[in-house]
Amino acid sequence: MNCDLTQGSIMKKLLKFAFPIMVGNVLQQLYNVVDTLIVGRFLGKNALAAVGSSYTLMVFVTSIILGLCMGSSAFFSMQFGRRDYDRLEKGIYMAFLMIGTVTVTLNILVYAGIYGILAFLRVPDEVVPFMREYLLWIFAGIVATFLYNFAANFMRALGNSLIPLCFLGVSAVLNIFLDLFFIRVLMWGVGGAAAATVISQYVAGVGILIYCVKKYPEVHIRKENRHWNQGILKELLGLSSLTCLQQSVMNFGILMVQGLVNSFGAVVMAAFAAAVKIDSFAYSPVQDFGNAFSTYVAQNYGAGKRDRIRKGMRDAVLSAFLFCSVISMLVVCFARPLMSLFLDESSAEAVVVGVGYLRIEASFYFGIGLLFLFYGYFRAVNKPGISVVLTVISLGMRVLLAYTLSAIEGIGVTGIWMSVPIGWFLADAAGAAFYLHKNKKEGLRLFRSV
């Protein structure tokens, strides 16, 4: 089931490898969307506002774990490309210890600081009880998030993107069923929505870990490789810490924007909660295409095939442009019906606010599509610091402009929405400059051909 991306047709292999990852994240986003839809329809706008704001916080916390897993995956891909299985085993052992320790520490910290977190996010009083209940449940799933993402990123690094999809599919279906059962039958409220997600996460996380142990000899670490290795830890940290920083900076910026959104009240919070889920669902395939492209680049980088990397970049940019163009058109045209799925007639004001958000963001999806490709590329060629710089540019400008524009009379909350695509395209310009500088004349010819 492993896929060697260092030979054969570039787009055929890349798309074959990327497709299960893209479908997997669509499934993940789907059950996030269904979770939001059920809460919005059956529990009201305050509960929806709480779940939406909690989701932003949870993404920030788990982004640290995800960043470490993605950085470790780049190390695994490089060793696989070099066929250095001894170093691969040592890397798996050290990465599991490192990320597992970070996961447990984060879990303790978020529970200890839950009341301070609510204050920092400026949650309105009428939303606080719902959000506190949801967070107390949802934070119990952090360990499951680590187990799934570590195993899934390991398997993808070796070219197997299908099995993680299967476990995610089971988790998604289970989550939807439990959502309806806990909320509609047992009447557990927002706590039921969180419990459904946590149970589903553990099914996926524990299940995929057991699969890895049974099917992959690489995770049966030999005794001589089960020891502290300072050199490999340093290499893992070099890849993972910056990728983790990138993910954390990106989601901390989003968290700051969430705090600004919360200051506009429950109506805007509810609109933002629904619109962000639609937004994330729409562009998640191109995000996963960027992650798959990163594995492609890492394997070829490890094998020393630089020309194949450049050709892959050209094809990936064209594919992302075509996909984003179609999705942009669909979301802009169907923004109102999409928002109406989450909010009933009693929340008409929130629907209008959400439609405004979607039409602005969706018009510029190629901006974030290209940015995901740059993130994946620089992470794979052992330049994760550049990905961090691009994230700082994108999110830094987004936060700065959001707070500046929203304070102007006559612009208000629309300024928050406008700041997002501006940040994307400024980061894209910087990413293109870094890429061209690295590839010089060959890179210039590549971009002209696109």
C-alpha positions as CSV (number, residue, x, y, z in Angstrom):
1,M,0.0,0.0,0.0
2,N,3.0,2.3,0.3
3,C,3.4,4.7,-2.6
4,D,6.9,5.6,-3.9
5,L,6.5,9.2,-5.2
6,T,10.1,9.4,-6.5
7,Q,9.3,7.7,-9.9
8,G,6.5,7.4,-12.4
9,S,4.0,9.9,-13.6
10,I,4.0,13.0,-11.4
11,M,0.4,14.1,-11.4
12,K,-1.0,10.6,-11.6
13,K,0.9,9.5,-8.5
14,L,0.4,12.7,-6.6
15,L,-3.3,12.8,-7.2
16,K,-3.6,9.1,-6.4
17,F,-1.8,9.7,-3.1
18,A,-3.6,13.0,-2.3
19,F,-7.1,11.8,-3.1
20,P,-7.6,9.7,0.1
21,I,-6.1,12.5,2.2
22,M,-8.5,15.0,0.7
23,V,-11.5,12.8,1.1
24,G,-10.4,12.1,4.7
25,N,-10.3,15.8,5.6
26,V,-13.6,16.4,3.8
27,L,-15.0,13.7,6.1
28,Q,-13.5,15.3,9.1
29,Q,-14.8,18.7,8.1
30,L,-18.2,17.1,7.4
31,Y,-18.7,15.8,10.9
32,N,-17.6,19.2,12.2
33,V,-20.2,20.8,9.9
34,V,-22.9,18.3,11.0
35,D,-21.9,18.9,14.6
36,T,-22.4,22.6,14.1
37,L,-25.6,22.1,12.1
38,I,-27.2,19.9,14.7
39,V,-26.3,22.3,17.5
40,G,-27.5,25.4,15.6
41,R,-30.8,23.8,14.6
42,F,-31.7,22.1,17.9
43,L,-29.9,24.1,20.6
44,G,-30.1,27.7,19.4
45,K,-27.7,30.5,18.5
46,N,-26.1,30.8,21.9
47,A,-25.1,27.1,21.9
48,L,-23.9,27.5,18.3
49,A,-21.8,30.5,19.3
50,A,-20.3,28.5,22.1
51,V,-19.4,25.5,19.9
52,G,-18.0,27.7,17.2
53,S,-15.8,29.7,19.5
54,S,-14.7,26.5,21.3
55,Y,-13.8,25.0,17.9
56,T,-11.4,27.8,17.2
57,L,-9.7,27.3,20.6
58,M,-9.5,23.6,20.2
59,V,-7.9,24.0,16.7
60,F,-5.3,26.3,18.3
61,V,-4.4,23.7,21.0
62,T,-4.3,20.7,18.7
63,S,-2.4,22.6,16.1
64,I,0.7,22.3,18.3
65,I,0.3,18.6,18.2
66,L,-0.5,18.5,14.5
67,G,2.5,20.7,13.7
68,L,4.8,18.3,15.6
69,C,3.3,15.3,13.8
70,M,3.6,17.0,10.4
71,G,7.3,18.0,11.0
72,S,8.1,14.4,12.1
73,S,6.4,13.1,9.0
74,A,8.8,15.1,6.9
75,F,11.7,13.4,8.7
76,F,10.0,10.0,8.1
77,S,9.5,10.7,4.4
78,M,13.1,11.7,3.9
79,Q,14.4,8.5,5.5
80,F,12.0,6.5,3.5
81,G,13.1,8.2,0.3
82,R,16.8,7.4,1.3
83,R,15.8,3.8,2.3
84,D,17.5,4.4,5.6
85,Y,15.2,2.2,7.8
86,D,17.4,2.3,10.8
87,R,17.2,6.0,11.2
88,L,13.4,5.8,10.4
89,E,13.0,3.5,13.5
90,K,15.0,5.8,15.7
91,G,13.0,8.8,14.5
92,I,9.6,7.1,15.2
93,Y,10.7,6.3,18.7
94,M,12.0,9.8,19.5
95,A,9.1,11.5,17.8
96,F,6.5,9.5,19.8
97,L,8.2,10.3,23.1
98,M,8.5,14.0,22.2
99,I,4.9,14.6,21.0
100,G,3.4,12.4,23.6
101,T,5.0,14.4,26.4
102,V,3.8,17.7,24.8
103,T,0.3,16.3,24.5
104,V,0.0,15.4,28.2
105,T,1.4,18.7,29.2
106,L,-1.1,20.6,27.0
107,N,-4.0,18.6,28.4
108,I,-3.0,19.6,32.0
109,L,-2.5,23.3,31.1
110,V,-5.8,23.7,29.3
111,Y,-7.9,22.3,32.1
112,A,-6.0,24.4,34.7
113,G,-6.5,27.6,32.7
114,I,-10.1,27.1,31.4
115,Y,-11.6,30.1,33.2
116,G,-8.7,32.4,32.1
117,I,-9.3,31.2,28.5
118,L,-12.9,32.2,28.6
119,A,-12.0,35.7,29.9
120,F,-9.3,36.1,27.2
121,L,-11.8,35.2,24.4
122,R,-14.2,37.9,25.7
123,V,-17.1,35.4,25.6
124,P,-20.5,37.1,26.2
125,D,-22.2,36.2,29.5
126,E,-25.1,34.5,27.8
127,V,-22.7,32.1,26.0
128,V,-20.3,31.4,28.9
129,P,-22.3,28.4,30.5
130,F,-22.6,26.7,27.1
131,M,-18.9,27.1,26.2
132,R,-17.6,26.1,29.6
133,E,-19.6,22.8,29.5
134,Y,-18.5,22.1,25.9
135,L,-14.8,22.7,26.7
136,L,-14.8,20.5,29.8
137,W,-15.8,17.6,27.6
138,I,-13.9,18.4,24.4
139,F,-10.5,18.8,26.0
140,A,-10.7,15.1,27.0
141,G,-10.0,14.3,23.3
142,I,-6.5,15.8,23.0
143,V,-4.8,12.5,23.6
144,A,-6.9,10.8,20.9
145,T,-6.0,13.6,18.5
146,F,-2.3,12.9,19.1
147,L,-2.7,9.1,18.6
148,Y,-4.6,9.5,15.3
149,N,-2.4,12.3,13.8
150,F,0.9,10.6,14.7
151,A,-0.1,7.3,13.2
152,A,-1.8,8.9,10.2
153,N,1.2,11.1,9.4
154,F,3.6,8.1,9.8
155,M,1.6,6.1,7.3
156,R,1.3,9.0,4.8
157,A,5.1,9.6,5.1
158,L,5.5,6.0,3.7
159,G,3.0,6.7,1.0
160,N,-0.2,5.1,2.5
161,S,-3.0,7.6,2.6
162,L,-5.9,5.2,2.2
163,I,-5.9,3.5,5.7
164,P,-6.1,6.8,7.6
165,L,-9.1,7.7,5.5
166,C,-10.8,4.5,6.4
167,F,-10.4,5.1,10.2
168,L,-11.5,8.7,9.7
169,G,-14.6,7.6,7.8
170,V,-15.7,5.3,10.6
171,S,-15.1,8.1,13.1
172,A,-17.1,10.6,11.1
173,V,-20.1,8.3,10.7
174,L,-20.0,7.4,14.4
175,N,-19.8,11.1,15.4
176,I,-22.9,12.0,13.4
177,F,-24.9,9.1,14.9
178,L,-23.8,10.0,18.5
179,D,-24.5,13.7,18.0
180,L,-28.1,12.9,17.1
181,F,-28.4,10.3,19.9
182,F,-26.9,12.4,22.7
183,I,-28.6,15.7,21.7
184,R,-32.0,14.6,20.4
185,V,-32.6,11.4,22.4
186,L,-30.7,11.9,25.7
187,M,-31.0,15.7,25.6
188,W,-27.5,16.2,26.8
189,G,-27.1,19.6,25.1
190,V,-23.7,21.0,24.1
191,G,-22.0,18.5,26.4
192,G,-23.5,15.7,24.3
193,A,-22.1,17.2,21.1
194,A,-18.6,17.3,22.7
195,A,-18.9,13.8,24.1
196,A,-19.9,12.5,20.6
197,T,-16.7,14.0,19.1
198,V,-14.4,12.7,21.9
199,I,-15.7,9.2,21.7
200,S,-15.3,9.2,17.9
201,Q,-11.8,10.6,18.2
202,Y,-10.7,7.7,20.5
203,V,-12.2,5.1,18.1
204,A,-10.1,6.6,15.3
205,G,-6.9,7.2,17.3
206,V,-6.8,3.8,19.2
207,G,-7.9,1.9,16.1
208,I,-5.3,3.3,13.7
209,L,-2.5,2.8,16.3
210,I,-3.4,-0.9,16.7
211,Y,-3.4,-1.2,12.9
212,C,0.1,0.4,12.7
213,V,1.4,-2.0,15.3
214,K,0.0,-5.0,13.5
215,K,0.9,-4.1,9.9
216,Y,4.1,-2.0,10.0
217,P,7.3,-3.6,11.1
218,E,8.9,-0.1,11.2
219,V,7.0,0.6,14.5
220,H,8.3,-2.6,16.1
221,I,11.4,-0.6,17.3
222,R,14.3,-2.9,17.8
223,K,16.0,-2.8,21.2
224,E,19.2,-1.1,19.8
225,N,17.0,1.8,18.5
226,R,15.0,2.3,21.7
227,H,17.3,4.8,23.3
228,W,17.7,8.5,23.6
229,N,19.3,9.9,20.4
230,Q,20.3,13.5,20.7
231,G,21.2,13.9,17.1
232,I,17.9,12.6,15.8
233,L,16.0,14.6,18.4
234,K,17.7,17.7,17.2
235,E,16.8,17.0,13.6
236,L,13.2,16.2,14.6
237,L,13.0,19.5,16.5
238,G,14.5,21.4,13.6
239,L,11.7,20.2,11.4
240,S,8.9,19.9,14.0
241,S,9.4,22.9,16.2
242,L,9.2,25.4,13.3
243,T,6.2,23.5,11.7
244,C,4.6,23.5,15.2
245,L,5.4,27.2,15.5
246,Q,3.8,27.8,12.1
247,Q,0.6,26.0,13.0
248,S,0.5,27.7,16.4
249,V,1.1,31.2,15.1
250,M,-1.5,30.6,12.4
251,N,-4.2,29.4,14.9
252,F,-3.3,31.9,17.6
253,G,-3.9,34.6,15.1
254,I,-7.3,33.0,14.3
255,L,-7.9,32.8,18.0
256,M,-7.3,36.6,18.4
257,V,-9.7,37.2,15.5
258,Q,-12.2,35.0,17.3
259,G,-11.9,37.2,20.4
260,L,-12.6,40.3,18.2
261,V,-15.6,38.5,16.7
262,N,-16.9,37.7,20.1
263,S,-16.9,41.3,21.1
264,F,-19.6,42.0,18.4
265,G,-22.1,39.7,20.3
266,A,-23.8,36.4,20.0
267,V,-25.4,37.1,16.5
268,V,-22.0,37.7,14.9
269,M,-20.5,34.8,16.8
270,A,-23.2,32.4,15.5
271,A,-22.8,33.7,12.0
272,F,-19.0,33.3,12.2
273,A,-19.3,29.8,13.7
274,A,-21.4,28.6,10.8
275,A,-19.6,30.4,8.0
276,V,-16.1,29.3,9.1
277,K,-17.3,25.6,9.0
278,I,-18.5,26.1,5.4
279,D,-15.3,28.0,4.6
280,S,-13.1,25.3,6.0
281,F,-15.1,22.5,4.4
282,A,-14.8,24.3,1.0
283,Y,-11.0,24.7,0.9
284,S,-10.0,21.7,3.0
285,P,-9.3,19.6,-0.1
286,V,-6.7,22.0,-1.4
287,Q,-5.1,22.2,2.1
288,D,-4.7,18.4,2.1
289,F,-3.4,18.5,-1.5
290,G,-0.7,20.8,-0.1
291,N,0.1,18.3,2.7
292,A,0.2,15.4,0.1
293,F,2.5,17.6,-2.1
294,S,4.8,18.0,0.9
295,T,5.2,14.2,1.2
296,Y,5.9,14.1,-2.6
297,V,8.6,16.8,-2.3
298,A,10.1,15.3,0.9
299,Q,10.5,11.8,-0.8
300,N,12.1,13.3,-3.9
301,Y,14.2,15.7,-1.8
302,G,15.5,12.6,0.1
303,A,16.2,10.9,-3.2
304,G,18.0,13.9,-4.6
305,K,15.5,14.4,-7.5
306,R,15.4,18.2,-7.6
307,D,14.1,18.5,-11.2
308,R,11.2,16.2,-10.4
309,I,10.3,18.6,-7.5
310,R,10.2,21.6,-9.8
311,K,8.0,19.8,-12.3
312,G,5.7,18.8,-9.5
313,M,5.4,22.3,-8.3
314,R,4.3,23.5,-11.7
315,D,1.6,20.8,-11.9
316,A,0.5,21.4,-8.3
317,V,0.0,25.1,-8.8
318,L,-2.1,24.6,-11.9
319,S,-4.3,21.9,-10.2
320,A,-4.8,24.2,-7.1
321,F,-5.9,27.1,-9.4
322,L,-8.5,25.0,-11.3
323,F,-9.9,23.5,-8.1
324,C,-10.1,26.8,-6.2
325,S,-11.8,28.6,-9.1
326,V,-14.6,26.0,-9.2
327,I,-15.1,26.0,-5.4
328,S,-15.0,29.8,-5.3
329,M,-17.8,30.1,-7.8
330,L,-20.0,27.5,-6.0
331,V,-19.6,29.1,-2.5
332,V,-20.3,32.6,-3.8
333,C,-23.4,31.5,-5.6
334,F,-24.8,29.4,-2.8
335,A,-23.7,31.4,0.2
336,R,-27.3,32.1,1.5
337,P,-28.7,28.5,1.1
338,L,-25.5,27.2,2.8
339,M,-25.9,29.5,5.8
340,S,-29.6,28.7,6.0
341,L,-28.7,25.1,6.6
342,F,-27.3,26.1,10.0
343,L,-29.6,28.8,11.1
344,D,-33.4,29.0,11.1
345,E,-35.7,31.9,10.3
346,S,-35.4,33.3,13.8
347,S,-31.7,33.9,13.2
348,A,-32.1,35.8,9.9
349,E,-29.6,38.6,11.0
350,A,-26.9,36.0,11.6
351,V,-27.6,34.5,8.1
352,V,-27.0,37.9,6.5
353,V,-23.7,38.4,8.4
354,G,-22.5,34.9,7.4
355,V,-23.3,35.4,3.7
356,G,-21.2,38.6,3.7
357,Y,-18.3,36.6,5.2
358,L,-18.6,33.8,2.7
359,R,-18.8,36.0,-0.4
360,I,-15.7,37.9,0.5
361,E,-13.6,34.8,1.6
362,A,-14.7,32.5,-1.2
363,S,-13.8,35.0,-4.0
364,F,-10.1,34.5,-3.1
365,Y,-9.7,30.8,-2.3
366,F,-6.7,30.5,-4.7
367,G,-4.8,32.7,-2.3
368,I,-4.9,30.2,0.4
369,G,-4.5,27.3,-2.0
370,L,-1.2,28.6,-3.2
371,L,-0.2,29.3,0.3
372,F,-0.7,25.7,1.3
373,L,1.5,24.6,-1.5
374,F,4.3,26.9,-0.3
375,Y,3.9,25.6,3.3
376,G,4.2,22.0,2.1
377,Y,7.2,22.8,-0.2
378,F,9.3,24.6,2.3
379,R,8.6,22.1,5.1
380,A,9.6,19.3,2.8
381,V,12.9,20.8,1.7
382,N,14.0,21.3,5.3
383,K,13.2,25.0,5.3
384,P,10.4,25.2,7.8
385,G,11.5,28.6,9.0
386,I,10.2,30.1,5.7
387,S,6.8,28.5,6.3
388,V,6.8,30.3,9.7
389,V,7.6,33.6,8.0
390,L,4.8,33.2,5.5
391,T,2.4,32.4,8.4
392,V,3.5,35.4,10.3
393,I,2.9,37.6,7.3
394,S,-0.5,36.1,6.5
395,L,-1.8,36.1,10.1
396,G,0.0,39.2,11.3
397,M,-1.6,41.3,8.5
398,R,-5.0,39.6,9.1
399,V,-5.0,40.4,12.8
400,L,-3.7,43.9,12.3
401,L,-6.1,44.8,9.6
402,A,-9.0,43.1,11.4
403,Y,-8.6,45.2,14.5
404,T,-7.9,48.4,12.4
405,L,-10.7,48.1,9.8
406,S,-13.4,46.8,12.2
407,A,-12.9,50.0,14.3
408,I,-13.8,52.2,11.4
409,E,-17.3,53.4,11.3
410,G,-19.2,52.1,8.3
411,I,-16.9,49.1,7.9
412,G,-17.3,47.3,11.2
413,V,-17.3,43.5,11.2
414,T,-16.8,43.5,7.4
415,G,-13.3,44.7,8.0
416,I,-12.5,41.4,9.8
417,W,-13.6,39.4,6.7
418,M,-11.7,41.7,4.3
419,S,-8.4,41.2,6.2
420,V,-8.2,37.5,5.5
421,P,-7.6,37.4,1.7
422,I,-5.3,40.4,1.9
423,G,-3.1,38.4,4.4
424,W,-3.2,35.4,2.0
425,F,-2.0,37.3,-1.0
426,L,0.8,39.1,0.8
427,A,2.1,35.8,2.1
428,D,1.8,34.3,-1.4
429,A,3.9,37.1,-2.8
430,A,6.6,36.5,-0.2
431,G,6.4,32.7,-0.8
432,A,6.9,33.2,-4.6
433,A,9.9,35.5,-3.9
434,F,11.5,32.8,-1.6
435,Y,10.8,30.1,-4.1
436,L,12.2,32.0,-7.1
437,H,15.3,33.0,-5.1
438,K,15.9,29.3,-4.2
439,N,15.4,28.0,-7.7
440,K,16.8,31.1,-9.5
441,K,16.5,30.8,-13.3
442,E,14.9,27.3,-13.2
443,G,12.2,28.6,-10.9
444,L,11.6,31.6,-13.1
445,R,11.0,29.4,-16.1
446,L,8.7,27.3,-14.0
447,F,6.5,30.1,-12.9
448,R,6.4,31.6,-16.4
449,S,5.1,28.3,-17.7
450,V,2.3,28.3,-15.2
